[in-house]
Amino acid sequence: MWPVERPEIDAGETFQTCISRVRDLHLRRRLISVRPDIEAAAADYELKAADGDLHLIVTADSVGAILIRFVVATWGCYKSPLVALSHFGTLKVSRS
């Protein structure tokens, strides 16, 4: 593998931008409530990446109180080959 310069993109701001177009107010509030979880997972990812320990990131079926399966079923998200989504509808999310 070759080193790639890390982009200066904040995970929390990116998440906020992504959910800003969610029309369902209740759902948007739920998504906003998990922003700290997203930011913590991003920070943990960076630490594990720096140490070469990405394989230690555990798989989870939810972020906060939001099931990943629900998000995928609702919006058809995470169909990109760049996102680690298993056929069970779980997403790789790091836990501290």
BELMOTA-V702386 format. One line per field, one symbol per residue. burial: + if it has 9 or more other C-alpha atoms within 8 Angstrom, else -. A space follows every 10 residues. Layout:
BEGIN
burial: ???
END
This chain:
BEGIN
burial: ---------- ++-+++--+- -------+-+ ++-++-+++- ++-++--++- --+---+-++ +++--++++- ++-------- ----+---++ ++++--
END
